Amino acid sequence: MSKPSGQEPLDDLNRRLKDARNRKTAGTRGKNGGAPWSDYGPAIRVGTDLVAGIAVGVVIGWVLDRWLGTTPWLLLVFFVLGSAAGITNVMRTAMRIESDAKAACENSQDGDGKNEAP
């Protein structure tokens, strides 16, 4: 019987470590198999929609105030309008995300009404 060269236990250990890393990585990926941060996309979009609506309203109001000399009234009016537009966009996005989640949940259920194993 020959003694192992010492390489076989290391190969086995490397294989087991690689399998463990693959299982861990597969568990932390998003629902589409992307990176874990990809699930934050809708939340980032909601925040961006709100900030963009307010920012556009403020910029339009500021420019019109400077041009017409009505400081600060148009700035205030367009701030309110931009805020309303931003909130409307946030509500639309939230409703779409919710309907997508419900559709995905319904698609993942089998005929008995139980969830399938992930």
Helices and strands as residue ranges (DSSP letters): H 7-28, G 36-40, H 41-68, H 73-108
